[in-house]
């Protein structure tokens, strides 16, 4: 993460843009806002001239463009996208994540959650706020098909075991166990469910009845 992170804020409500900027400035010692506004074209122009560490995007910019098209356009410029928007339906959230957004935070989230999401995005990590994660887990999502070995590795790892212990329990190498976990994360990611941390894996395993 850069000492002076650079960001773009794509939000059509000026008051919300100001509030987001104030939160960012109050947390980071130094920060560069490359662009702040509601024009995806202006944001893309800025991205063509300079790389940024995070793009904060509202799904509804009232620009007659599809939210998913906006995400795709931004990610094509190698811009890490963090959705900060009204809590959408699970299908919309999953689609946004599947299109390449690094995270999704509800506008109703507390300031600390917003900053936590920005920091995670700057580190290259996936993030979904607790409210968003709950919405995803409470709704029946697309089936994620895991192999028996992938499922077993996920359950053992999510239960708290270290990777070496998972490998020993399964009779495989630590590298193979790690590969199983990577495959699990990729499959859930494609289904729109972020499982970047062990806690995320535990939450998913528990919701599917694999762990108590």
CORTASUL-V538454 format. One record per residue. N is the residue number from 1. SS is DSSP state (H for helix, E for strand, - for the rest). OMEGA is omega in whole degrees, 0 to 359 (999 if undefined). Layout:
BEGIN
[[N	SS	OMEGA] [N	SS	OMEGA]]
END
This chain:
BEGIN
[[1	-	181] [2	-	177] [3	-	177] [4	-	182] [5	E	177] [6	E	185] [7	E	170] [8	E	177] [9	E	178] [10	E	185] [11	-	186] [12	-	179] [13	-	182] [14	H	181] [15	H	178] [16	H	177] [17	H	180] [18	H	181] [19	H	179] [20	H	179] [21	H	180] [22	H	179] [23	H	181] [24	H	182] [25	H	181] [26	H	181] [27	H	183] [28	-	178] [29	-	182] [30	-	182] [31	E	178] [32	E	175] [33	E	184] [34	E	178] [35	E	176] [36	E	182] [37	E	184] [38	-	183] [39	-	178] [40	H	180] [41	H	178] [42	H	178] [43	H	179] [44	H	176] [45	H	178] [46	H	180] [47	H	179] [48	H	182] [49	H	181] [50	-	178] [51	-	177] [52	-	183] [53	-	182] [54	E	172] [55	E	176] [56	E	189] [57	E	169] [58	-	183] [59	-	182] [60	-	180] [61	-	182] [62	-	182] [63	-	179] [64	-	176] [65	-	176] [66	-	178] [67	H	180] [68	H	176] [69	H	179] [70	H	179] [71	H	181] [72	H	180] [73	H	181] [74	H	182] [75	H	176] [76	-	175] [77	-	179] [78	-	180] [79	-	175] [80	-	186] [81	E	174] [82	E	179] [83	E	172] [84	E	190] [85	E	174] [86	-	182] [87	-	181] [88	-	176] [89	-	183] [90	H	181] [91	H	179] [92	H	180] [93	H	180] [94	H	180] [95	H	180] [96	H	180] [97	H	180] [98	H	179] [99	-	174] [100	-	177] [101	-	181] [102	-	182] [103	E	182] [104	E	179] [105	E	177] [106	E	177] [107	-	179] [108	-	182] [109	-	177] [110	-	182] [111	H	181] [112	H	178] [113	H	179] [114	H	180] [115	H	178] [116	H	180] [117	H	179] [118	H	180] [119	H	178] [120	H	180] [121	H	179] [122	H	179] [123	-	181] [124	-	182] [125	-	174] [126	-	181] [127	E	168] [128	E	181] [129	-	181] [130	H	180] [131	H	180] [132	H	179] [133	H	179] [134	H	179] [135	H	180] [136	H	184] [137	H	182] [138	H	180] [139	-	179] [140	-	183] [141	-	179] [142	-	182] [143	-	177] [144	-	184] [145	-	177] [146	-	173] [147	-	179] [148	H	181] [149	H	178] [150	H	180] [151	H	180] [152	H	179] [153	H	180] [154	H	182] [155	H	181] [156	H	181] [157	H	181] [158	H	180] [159	-	177] [160	-	181] [161	-	170] [162	-	183] [163	H	179] [164	H	179] [165	H	176] [166	H	181] [167	H	181] [168	H	180] [169	H	183] [170	H	180] [171	-	180] [172	-	178] [173	-	178] [174	H	179] [175	H	179] [176	H	178] [177	H	179] [178	H	179] [179	H	177] [180	H	181] [181	H	177] [182	H	179] [183	H	179] [184	H	181] [185	H	179] [186	H	182] [187	H	178] [188	H	178] [189	H	179] [190	H	178] [191	-	177] [192	-	180] [193	-	181] [194	-	177] [195	-	184] [196	-	181] [197	-	177] [198	H	177] [199	H	178] [200	H	180] [201	H	178] [202	H	181] [203	H	180] [204	H	180] [205	H	179] [206	H	182] [207	H	181] [208	-	176] [209	-	181] [210	-	178] [211	-	180] [212	-	999]]
END
